[in-house]
Amino acid sequence: MAAELGHVTVVFAGQSESWAKWIDHQIRSAGRATTLLRWNPLRRPPTPEALTDLLSAPGRILLVIDDWYERLGHGRFEAWADVLRQVLPAHGDRIAAVSITAQPMPDAVIALAPVELRGLRPEVARSRVLECAGIPAPGTLVALARGPRFPDDPPEVMGQVPRRNRRFIGRTELLEKVYMSFSAAGRDGAAVALLGPGGFGKTQLALEYVHRFAGDYDIVWWVNAAQRVTSRQQFADLAHPLGVPEAGDLSATIKAVRRELDRTARPWLLVLDGAAGDPERLLDIVPEGRGHVLVTTHKSEWGAHAETITVPAFERRESVTFVRRRAERLTEEQAERLADAVEDMPLLLDQMAGWLEQSPTASVDDYIRDVGEGRPDRFGVLPSGPHPRFEVAWAKLVNTLRESYEPAWQLLNLLVCFSPDVVPVRLLQTSRRGDLPPVLAELVAEPSSWNSALRKLSEITSMRIEYEQSPRLDTQTVGTLRMHRLFHRFVRSIQSPTDAAAYAKAARRVLVSADPRDSSSAGNWARYAELIPHLGPSGALEAPEDDVRELVLNCVEYLRMRGEYEDGWWLSRQVVEHWRAAYGDTDRSVLVAVHQLANMLRRLGRYAEAEEVGREILGRLGRAGDIRPIELIRAKDGLGGTLMALGRYAEARALFEEAATSAAAELGGEKVPRTLTIRSNLAVAIGLQGHYAESLARHRRIFEARLELLGGKDAATLNSALNCAWMLRLLGQYREALAIQGHNSRVHSQVLDRNHSQTVHAEHNLALCARRVGDVQFAHAMMRGVREKLLRRRGPLHPETLMVSCDYAMLLRDLECTEEARDLAEATALHYAAQLGERHPYAIGARDNVATIMRDLGEHRVALEMSRQAARQMRRAVGKDHPWAIGCAKNEVAALAAAGETDEAAALGRAAADRSARVLGDAHVLTISLRTGLALDLAELGQREESEALHQDAVTRLTSLLGPDHPHTHHILERHRPYWDFEPQPI
């Protein structure tokens, strides 16, 4: 009997799970056995037997009272109240109750004398729970931080979650399925997709899960996933609450947030609401850690990435209960017929019941008959979909607005010209007075009228509204409004062409007013992410207004600035198609959009497509008569960049030279940033041709001009310093290059942050400089960090990642990690060939690196064949006098010597050394090392005198260049065979 008295059964309705678990934990921590018992008053019949079953457990009963009684219709609640009055007196000595609701309680519930827990400190709430459970106050305090969090305390991080829907009802089994699916995963991560057609309540189910089980999580984050741009920005917004540094590149921030969620021990929940596109478009914001991901979607493809739970229409009893609570004048029989008319669809039930509640004189029977007949044409609407009965309900709803609430009707017509997922109410409030139709301008000007109109819309149409602090007055105002896509589509379909055009134009004016007009500033990025989803619904992509087109181009530039190249490609392609047809090939906006399209394709590594776009626009401009010179300059500059990436350096140089000459004549010379940018591109192309000294001289002049014009900490100035250090390193002036690059890298980190693309390039060059001066361990740590950044941000196949991977493989070889170096070098060579073609210089050079490593592994014949092929292909690709061709020849010499073909090695080595001296000079490290190799081959052939003279000259020159303690100097003194490794250059 003592054991029975010590036992406590905690009885709760399903929506109180977090509270029940906390209460249960407190009782168990006090040393008592417990049982958690969930009950559903909607499912159980309101009979004494149903309640007696709950009270049959041994020991004490602790009832957790929430607002379950609000979820019952009047008749059903009275039945339960009667049961409570009959049964509870007989068990009063064993029953206690705690209340966790702020709602007024009916008399039948008050009779339980529940102890209030909300609003208390956790330690006080615990004391009251133990008292109710009949447990003496413990002599020692319990650490409340252990175990479940006190449910009245919100999660440490809870962002962008809509407020709880107080009308939510039923769905108990579905909520339990979601909860059990997550629970079954244990400490492993889990993903659940709520799957079903629109209007079936998937979002409301997810929202109820969040609010009901928020106590289980330390981090809860809600993302509107209908639009990829918005969803990625909202996911990245989690960086600040998590303490993750934000990067200029959106992908880098997203990956940093994912990494934090993957490794944190704190339980988290991520909701992706309304995932309308292919799952692959969102998988980069789905962490793989030990948290939970809840998706709402109509796309069955999510079944490959998450456990799917189908969300059906309401069960009939849920429909009846919901409708009668929403519109109290309905009888049970009328609620049954209404539910039948719309097939228990939650969205329609909510809207129909809302209309009936707002239309107290309307005949319920006539309304149900009209909906059941499904004749929308009787109400001025042509049938346009598979569910004409739904259209009847919507037609009556909008007719009511039109006839009785004209301002709200006009407002609805404007709102459907924005994206439905989160209608930008704040933008309307801050728009210019002349942007809106007069009636709506007056409405916005008066906050009380504005909020009243929005509330009326919400009541009649079941649109969800969220309140926030007013930007103008110290009051609460509607901040966001959520419209269902089905209803949004219906209202747009019934607008007259004249009304649709007028309201769309007003919507575009609102968006233009909200344009910060500076997409380069990080402070404006969230605003652009907010604006982009509304470009399509407002007609901005086809609009003729100049300021609207400027807005669209600013949005495209934002996507480029944030590294969102895939979305930038899609948007720029859309506007090019629309604008070119409307305004011609040489319109300024069309040309800027085409330039951005080619830019996005280049950034995505789609060089052949970028070349096609670039050549097409250059041809169109060449055939046009009256064009601005800057357009031709921009087109040549853009195509030149694409040709550089394709390895066609002479063509690129010719275009840059033409563009630079035109820019100097049309725009001005050293004092014009645009001209300096084109000249910088020309200098890069010259460097890619192997003319390092000429390239360095040009970069130095550009650096000095930028320093005077822009200052030392401008990004363009820093880039010029980076280019100078890069060329100095390629010229063999390693110590000077390191001195410049060390300072340059530090300033990059201070000015642009550690994750900016240009900072990563600076760190990459610093690692290369450190390697060349012999600090291999520092170079390894730096290069590895750079590569890890790029892998997280860009993935393994991005051109920037491949460039660094190529260099890292050869650094691993220096550290004698030969197998790892081989694997990485082979993978990089394969990826370069797949992306750029087998004959691209980067693919050839990467294969030559593999040959060098194969020689280290003793596979001399395979290495020789690979080296011969690489040398032959590189001569064809860039010419025999290019340093890359000479470097490949050097490796072919080494392969010949390793294979025992010394005569051929000596002959080829002598020719390569002479060519290097002519191209790069006698003092260049490549010339010196070629002569060192020749000395080894001549010694092998017995030509001791010439061999020794070459060796001594090489040692003298190398000591002067690198110093006596440099590893390369020691290498030569010890008469080791020198090698060359290919380094791709940034474009």
N, C-alpha and C positions, 0 to 999 in steps of 0.2 A: 504493500500500500504506500510506503514511503517513496518507493521509486516512481509510482504513478503520480503522487503529489508533486514530485520534483520535475516531472515532464511538462513541457509547455508546447502547445500547438499554436502556431502563428497562422491565422486565417486571413487571406487577403484576396482582393480582386486583382485580376491580371495586370491592370495598369499600375499597380503599386509594388511591382517586383523589387525595385531598388530599395524602397523603404523596408519591405519585408525582409530582404536579405541583411540589411543593416541591423534591424531589430533582432533577427535570428542570431547574428554574430555576437551582439552584446549579451544575449542570454546565455549562449554557449560559452562565451568568455567568462561568465560568472559561474560556470561549472554545472549548468543544467542541460539535460538532453532536450532536443527540440525536434519538431516536425513542421515543415513548411507546407501549407495546404492552400492551393489556389482554387478559387471558386468563381463562377460566372453566373450572376443573377439573371442574365438574359437567357442562358441555356437551361438553368434549373427551373422546374415548375414552382410557382409560389405556393407551396404546400408545407404544412408543419413537418411532414416527413423529410422533405428536402433539406430543411434547416437542421432537423434533429440528426441527420446523417453527419453533418459537419461537427456537431457537438458530441459525437460519440467517442472521440479520442480520450485517452486517460489524462489525468492531471488537469492543469489549467488551460483555458482557452483565451488567447489574446487576439481580438479582432482589430484589424487595421481598417479604419474607416476613411475612405476617400469619397469622391463625389460620384460613386457608382449609381446612386439613386437618381442622378440627373440624366442618366442614359436610358431610363425606363419611361415608357409612356405613362400617362396618368393612371389608367386602369391597372396596369401591371404594378406600378409602384404602390398603389393602395392595397393591392393583394399582398405584396411583400410586407407592407407596414402592419397589416392585420396579423400575418404570421409572426412577425417580431413580437407583437403584443401578446400573442398566445404562448409562445415558446420560451421567451427569455426569462420570465419570472421563475420558472422551474429550475433554471440553471444559474441563477444570479450569483450564487456563492463561488462558482468556478469561472465566471466570465468577466473579463475586463476588456476595455477598448481604448485605443489611441486614435486620435484624429490627425490626418495629414492634409485636410482640405481647408481652404480659406472660404469656401462657399457656406451660406447659411444652411443649417441642417434642419430637416423636418422633425416634428415632435417624436415620431417613432424612432428616429436615430438618436435624438437627444436623450431619450430614455436610457440609452446605454451608458450615459455619463462619460463620454470619451475624453481622454486626457489629451490636450493639444500639444503637438510636437513641433509644428512649424514655428519659425521665428525664434527658437531657443538656441542657446549655445549647445554644441554637441554633448558636452559633459552633463549639462542639465537634462537634455533629452534622454541620455542614457540612464540617468538616475530615475526618471519618471517611468521609463520602460521597465526597469528592474522592479520598481515598486508595483506596477500593474501586474507583472508576472509573479508577484508574491515572493520576490527574492530579497533578502535583507541587504542593505547597503554594504558593499564590499569594504574590507578594511584597508585595502590598498588601491591606488588609482591604476587604471588601465590605460595604456598608450592608445589613444583613439586614432592615431595616424596609421595603426596597423589594421589590416582587414578592410572591409568595404568603406568607402568614403561616406561621410554623413550626407544623405541625399539632399538636404536643404542647402548644402554648399555646392555651388556650380562647379563643373569641371575646371581645371586650371586653365585650359584653353577651350573656348567654345565660341566659334566664329561663324557669322553669316547664317545662322540657323533661324528659319522663320518661327514666329510665335506659334504656340500650340493651338490646334484647332479644337475649341471647346465643344464643337458639335460632333466630333468624332465619335463613332459608335461601332460596336461589334468588332469583327475581324480578329477575335481572340485567337482562333486556331492559327491564322496566318502569322500573327505576332509571335505566337509560341514557336511556330516553325522557324521563323527567322532567328529567334533567340536560341533555340536548340541547335540550329545549324552552326551558329557561332560558338556555342558552348562546346559542341562536339569536337571542334578544332583544337580545344585545349590551349596550349601555349603557342601553337602554330598559327600563322595568319590564315584568314578565311575571307572569301568573297561570296556574296549572295546577290543575285539579280532578281528583282521583282519584275516579272514579265507579264505583259498584258496590253490590250488595246488602250487607246486614249480614252479618258473619262471614267476609268474603272477604279480610280482612287489609289494608284501606286504611290504618288507623292505624299498623299495624306497618310498612307500606311507607314511610309518611311519616316515621316515627321513624327508620328505617334511613337514609333519605335525609339527615335532619338530622345524624345522627352520622357518616355517611360523608363528607359534604361540608361539615361545619361549618368546615373550614379555609378555605373560599371566602368566608366571611362575617365581618364584624366585629360584626354584631348578629343574634342568633337569638332569636325569641320564639314561644312556643307558647301558643295560646289554645284552651281547651275551648269549642267554638262551638255545642254542642247547645242551650244556654240563652242567650237574648239578654242577660239581665241579667248573667250570669256572664261572658260573652264581652266585654261592654263594660267591665266593671270590670277584667278581666284585661288587656285592651288598654291601658286607662288606667294600669295599674300600670307600664307601660313608661316613663311620664313621668319618674319619679325616676332610673332608670339613664341616661336620655338627658339629664338636666339640665334638663328642661322644668318650669317652675313648675306646680304643680297648682292647679286652680280648684275652688271649691265646687261648681260646676256640672259634672256628669260629661261632658256634651256638649262643654263648653269644653275640658276636659282632653283628651278624645279628639281634638278638632280640632287642638289644639296638638301632640299626638304625631304625628298625620298630617302636619301641616305640617313638622315636623322631619324625618320620614322622607322626605317629598317633596323636600326640598331638600338633604339630607345627601349627601356624596360617598362615605360609608362603605357598602360593600355590606351588605345586610340580607336576612333571610329571615323571613317571618311565616307561621306555620302555623295554619290554622283547622281544628281537628279536630272531626269529627262535626257538620258544618253540616246540621242536620236541617230547618230551616225554609226559608221563601222567601229567596232571595238578597238581596232588597231589605231584609230585616231586618238584614242584616250589612254591607251595602255601606258604611255610614258608618265602619266600622273597617277598610276596605280602602284603603290608601294608593295613590296613583297615581305615585309616584316611580320611581326607577331600581332598586328592589329587586325581590324575588321573593315571591310569595304562593302558598302551597301549601294547597289545600283538600281535605279528605276529606268525601265526601258521597254520599248515594244520590239526590239531587235533580238530575235532568237539566237543570233550569232554569239551573244554573250554566254551561251551555254558552254562554249569552249574555254571560257576564262573564269566562270563562277558557277556555283550551284544555283540553279534557277528555281524559283517558286512562282507558280502561275497565280496571278491575281484575278479572280473571276468577278462577275457582278455580285452585288449584295445577295445574300440569301433573303428569301421573302420576309422572314420575320425581322431581319435587320432593316430592310426597306421600310416596312410598316412602322417600326419603332422610330426610325430616323425621320420619316416624313411627318409623323404625328408630333414629334417634338419640335420640328421646324415650323409646322403650321398646325396649331392646336385645334383649329376648328374642324379638322378632318375627322371623320369617323373611321373606325378600323376598316369597315367595308370599303369606304372611299380610298383609303390609303392602299388597300389591296389592289383596287382597280387602277389606281395611278401607277403603282409599281409595275403592274402587268403591262400597262400601255408603253412604258419605256424600258421594259425588259430588265428592270432592277439596276439600271445604270446609275451609279452614284452621282455623277456630275449632273445628269438630267433631273434626278430626284431632288437634288439640292436646289437647282434653279427653279424647278416647277413649284416646289413647296415654298420657296422664297417669293415667287410671283403671287401665289395664292395668299400668302401672309400679307403682302403689300397691296393686295386687291380684295379687301374684305367684303365688297358687295358683289364680286363676281361669283357666278354659280359654279360650284365645284363639279357638279355632274356634267354641266355643259362643257366645262374645260376638259374634263377627262374624255368626253365624247369627241371633242375636236381633235385632241391629240391622237386618240385611238383610230380615227378615220384617216389620219395622215394626209390631209389635203392642204399643204402650205400655200397653194395658189389662192385659196379663199382668204388668205391674210396678206396678200400682196407679195408673195415670195414664190418664185419658180422653183420646183424641185430640182436639186442639183447634186444630191448624194444618195447613198444606199439606204438612208434612214429618214424618210419624209416625216415620220412622226416626231423625230427630234427637231426637225426644221419647223414644224408647227409650234412646238413649245418655244423655240427661240424667236419665231416670228411674233408671237403674242408678247413675249418679253420686250423685244425692241420696239414694238408698236406702243406699248405702255410708256416706255421711256420717251419716245417721240411725241406722244400726245400729252403726257402729264409732266415731264421733267425735261424741258427743252435744253437747258444748259448741260444736264448730264448726258443727254442724247448726243449733243455736239461733241462733248468731251470723249464719249465712246468712239465716235467716228474718227477723232484725232488719234486716240490711243492705239487703234488698230493699224495705224501707219508706222508703228514702232514694233520691235520684236516682242512677242507675247510673253517671253519667259520672265523677264523682269522689266516692266514698263518704266521708263525713266521719268518718274513723277518729279524728281528734284530738278531735272533740266527744264521742265515746263515752268516751275516756280521761279527759276532764275533767268528765264528767257526775256528778251526785250519785248516791250509792250506791243510793238508793231509786228512781231513775229506771228501773233495768234489772231484768229478771227475776233472781232470786237466783243462778242458775248463771252468768249473764253478769256480774253484779256481782262475783262471786268471781273470774271470769276476768280482768276489767279490773284488779282490785286487785293481781294478781301479774303483773308485766311479762313474766317469762319464759313463763308459761302463755299470756298474751295474745298474744305474738308467735308462740308455737308454734301456737296455734289459727289465727291468720291465715296462717301459712305453710302449714298443712295445707289450708286453704281454697284458697290459691293453687295448691298442687301438684295438687289433685284437680279444681278447677274452671277452672284457667288464668286466674284473676284476677291482674292485675298489681299488685304491691305496691312501694311506694317507702319507703325508710328515711329517718329524720331523727333529730335529737337528742331524747332523751326529755325531757319536761317535768318528770319527777319524779326520775329517776336519771341519772347520768352514763353512759348507755348509748345504743345505737342502738335505735330502736323503729320500728314500721311507722307511717308518717305518712299515707299515702294509699293507697287501694285502688281499682282501676278494674275495673268489672264490665261485660261486654258487655250491650247492651240486650236482645238476643234471649234470653240466659240469664236475665237479670233478669225479663223478661216470663214466662218459663216457670215459674220458681220461684214467682212471685206467683200464677200460674194454678193451681198445685197446693196452695196453702195452704188449709186448712179455714177456713170463715168465723170460727170461734172463734179460731184461731191468728192469722189475718190481723188481726182486731180487736185482739187482745192485743199483738202486736208493733208494730202501727201506733201504739197508745197509748203504748208505751214510746218509740218514735221521737219522738213529739211531746213527751214529757217531756224528752228529750235536747235538742230544739230550744229548748224554753222555758228550760232551764237555760243554754243558750248565748246567749239574748237579752240584749244589753247594756242594754236598756230605756232607751236614749237615742239616738234616730235623728238628733238634731240635731248630735251630736258627730262631727267628721270622723274621729276615731280609731276610731269604730265602723262606719264605712261598709263597709270590706272584710268585716267579719263579716256584715252584713246581706246583702251581695251573695252571700256563701257560703250563707246560710240560705234565701234565696228559692227556689232550685231544688228544695228538699226539701219545700216546703209542700204541693204536690200529691201526691207519692207517699206522704207520711205521713198524708194525710187531714186536714191542718190546716185546709183551707178549709171543711170540713163539720163539724169537731169541735165538741162541745158545751162543752168546758172553757173557763172564762173566761180563764185565763192563756194558752191557745193563741190565742184570738181577739185578745187583747191583743198577742201576738207578731205576728199577721197585720197588725193595724193599724199596728204599729211599722214593719213592712216597707213598707206602703203609704206611710207618712210619709217613710221613707227615700227612696223613689222620687220623692216630691214635692220633698224637700230637694235631691236630686241632679239635678233637672230632667228625670227620666226619665218624662215625662208619658204617653207612649204605653203603656209597661209599667204605670205606675200606674193608668191608665184600665182596662186589661185586668184587673188584679188586683182593683181595687175593684169592678168590675162583677161579677166572679166571686163575690166574697164577699157582695155585696148580694143576688144571686140565691139563693145557698144560705141565708144567714142570715135573709132576710126570710121565706122559706117555713117555716123552722124556728122562728123566735122572734117573728115579727110585726113590724109596722111601727114600733113605738115602743120596741123594745129599744135600749138604749144603744149597743151595738156596731153594730147596723144603722144607727142614725142617724149615727154617726161615719163609717161606711163610705159612706153616701149623700152626706154632706157632702164627703168626699174625692172621690167620683165626680164630683160637680158641679165641684169644684175642678180636677180633671184636665181635664175638658171645657173649662172656661174657659181654662186654660193652653194648651190645644191650639187655641184660637180657635173652638171648636165651641159658640158661644153659644146657638143655638136649642135644641140638645140639653141644654145646661146649664140653660136656663130650664125646659125640660120636667121635668127631674129636680127642680129646686128647687120648682116649683109643686106637683108631685105630693107631695113630702114635706111641704110646708107644709099642703097640704090634708088629708093623712092625720093630721098632728099636730092640726090644728084640729078634726077629728072625734073624736079620741081623748079619753078622759076623764081618765085619770091619767097625766100626763107631767111630767117635770121642766121647770121654766121655762127652764133653760139650753138645752134642745133646741129650743124655739120661738125663742129668741133667736138661736141658731146658724143655724137655717133661714132666718129673716128676713134676717140679715146676709149669708148666702151668696147668696140670691136677689137681694138688693139689689146685690151686686157684679156679678152677671150682667146685671141690668137696666141698670146703668151702662154696661157694655160694649156693650149693645145700643142705647145712646143714649136710653133712656127715664129721664131724670134725675128727673122729678117722682115717678114711681113708686118709683124707688130711694130717693129722699130720704124718702118716707113710710115705707118699710120700715125704713130706718136709724133714723128718729126713734122708731118703735115699739120697735125692738130696743134702742136706747140708753136709753129710758125704763124698759123692763123690766130691763135690766142694772143700772141704777142702783138700782132698787128691790130686786132679788133678789141682786145680787152686791156692790153697794157702788159708790161714786162715784169720786172722783178718785184713790183709792189702789188701785184694782183694774186691773191691766193689760188684762184682757179688756174692761172697760167703756171704757177709753181707746181701745182698738183700734176698737171700734164707733163711738165718737164721731169718731175720725179718718176712718173711712169716710164718716160723715155730712158732715163738713167737705169732703171731696173731692167728694161729690155736690152740695153747695151751690156749690162752685167751678165745677163743670161746668154748673150752671144759670146761670152768669154773675154770681153774687153774690160778687164777689171780696173785697170788704171784710169781709163777714160770714164768709166762709170763712177769711180771714186771722186774724180775731179768735179764731175757734174753734181754729185750728191753734196759735196762740200759747199759748192756755190749756192745750192738750194738751201742748205742748212743755214748758211750765213744770212741769206735773204729772209728766211722765215724767222730767224732769231731777231732780226731787226724789226720785222713787220708784226710778228705775232707774240714774241716773247719766248723765253726758254722753256716754259712749262705747257705750251700749247701742244695738243696731240700731234699736229702736223710737224712741228719742230722736233718733237721727240722721235717721230718716225724717221725724219731725215738723219738724226744722230745715229739711230739704229742702222740705217742703210750704210752710213759711213763706216761704222764698226764692222758691219758684215763684209764690205769690200776690203777693208784693211786685213781682215782675217784671211780672205781668199787670196790676197796678195802675199800672205806669209808674214805679215807684220803683227804677230800674235800679241805681243805685250802692249803695244799701243791700242790694239783692238780691245783687249781686256780692260784696260784703264777706262776707255770711253764707255764700253758696254756696262761695266760695273755701276758707274754713275747713272747711266741711262736707265738701267733696269730699276734702280732704287727710285728714281723720279717717276717712272711709269707707275710703280706701285702706289706712290703718294698721290698722283694726279688722277689716274684712271681706275684704280683699285686692282687687286691681285688677280681677278678673274676676267678682266677685259681682254679681248682677243689680242690687242696690240701689246699688252703687258705680257701675255703668254709668249708672243713672238720674241719680246725682249729677253725673257728668261731663257728661252730656247737658245738664242744667240749667245747669251752669257755662258750657258753650259758648253756650247761649242768652243768658245774662246778659252774657257778654263781647261777643257780637254787639250787644246793645242799648246797651251803653256805647260802642260804636264800635270795639272791638278786633277787627276782622273777621278778621285773619290768625290770631290765636290761636284765635278761635272756629272757624275753618275747620280748623285742625290738630286741635283737640280733637274736633269733631263727626265729622271723617273717621275718627279713631281709634275713636270709639264705634261708628260704623256698621260699621267693619270687624270689630270684636269681635262685634257682633250677627250679622253675616252669617256669620261662621265658626261661631258657637255655635248660632244659631237658624235660619239660612237667610233668604232674602229675603222670605218671606211671613209670617213671624211678626209678631204685632201690635206687639211692641216694635221690630222692625226697620222696619216700615212707619212708625211714629211718627217715628223718627229720620230715615228717608229723606225724609219729607215736609218736615221742617225743613231737611235738608241741601240739598234741591233749591233752596229759596229763598235759602239762603246762597250757593250757587253763582251764583244770579242776581245777588246783591250784588257778586260778584267778576267779573261780566260773562262768566261761562262759560255763555252763554245757551242754546246748543244742548244742552249736557250737562244743564243745569237742566231744560230742557223734557222731555228723554227720561226723566229720573228722576221728574219730577212727573207725567207722563202714566202711567208704569208704576205709580206709587204710587196714583194715583186709580183706575186699573183694578182693582188688587188690593183696595183698600178696597171698591169696589163689589161685587166678586165675593164677598168674605168677609162683608160687613155689609149689603149691599143698596144700591141706588141712592139710597135716601132717608135713609140714615144720615148724621148730621151730619159725620162724618169723610170720607165719600165726597164729600159736597157741598163741604166746605171744600177738599179736595184738588183737586177740579175747578176751583174758583175760583182756586187758585194757578196752575193751568195757564192759565187765562184771562189772568191778570196777565202771564205770560211771553209769551203770544201777542201781547199788546198791545205788548210791547217789540220783538217781531219785525216789527211793522208790520201785522199781520193784524187790523185794527181792527174790521171787521164781525163776523168770527168771534169775536173776544174779547168784543165787546158782547153777542152772542147768548148766549155761555157765561156771562158775568157776570150778565145779566138772569135767566137760568134758575137760577143758583146762588143769587142773592139771594132769588128767589121761593121756592125749595125750602128755604132755610135758615130763612126766616120761618115756614114751615109746620112745620119740624122742631123749632125751639126757641123760637119766638115772636119778634115784631118788636123787643122790647126787649133781647134777648140780645146781648152784645157781638159774638158771631159774626155775627148778622144785621146789626148795624150795620156791622161790618167789610166784609161782602159788599156792603152798600149803598154804602160808600165806594168799593169797586172798580167798582161799576156806574157811579157818578158819573164816575170817571176814564175808563171805557170810553166813556160818552156824550160826554164832552168830546173824546176822541181821535177820535171818529167825526164831530165837528162839530155835535153836538146840544147846544149850550151852554145854551139855555133850560131844557131838561129836566134837564140836569146841575145847574144852579143850584138849581132847585126841589127836586130830590131831595136835593142836598147840604145845603140849609138844613134840611130836615126831619130828615135823619140827624144833623146837628150838634146840633139841639135835643134829639133823642132821646138822644144820647150824653151831653149835658150833664146831662139829667135822671137817667140811669142811672149814669153814671160820674163826673160832676162836670165843672166847667169846666176844671179843671187837669189832667185826664187826657190823655195823649198822643193818644188816639184822637179826643177832642173837638177838641183843638188842631189836629190835622192835617186834620180835616174842615173846620174853619173856614178853614184855609189854602187848601184846595182851592176852597172857596166864594169866597174872595177872588179867586182866579185867574179863576173863571167870571164873577164880577161885573165885574171889570176888562174882560174880553172883551165883556161886554154894555154897557160904557160907564158903569157905576155906580161911578165912581172913588172917591168919598168913602167910601162904606161899605166898598169893597174895601180901601182903604188902612188904614182903622181896624181891620178884621179882621186884616189882615196884621201891623200893628204889635203888636196884642194877642197874636197867635200867637207872634211873635218874642220878645216879652218873657217870655211864659209858658214857652216852650221853652228860652230861655236860662237862666231860673231853674231849670228842671227838669233840664236835661241839661248846661248849661254852654255857653259861647260857642264852644268848639272842637269840639263834637260834630258828627259828619258830618250828622246829621239837622238840626241848627241851620243849618249851611252850606247844606244842601239847600233849606231853607225860605227863607233869605236870598236865594238865587239864583233863587227863585220856580219851583222844579221841582214837578211834580205829585206829591203824596204818594200812597202806596199802603199796603195792608194785606195781610199774609199770614197764612194760617190755620195755627195750631199745634195739633195734636192733644195732648190731655193724658193723662198716664198714669193708668190705672185701678188 
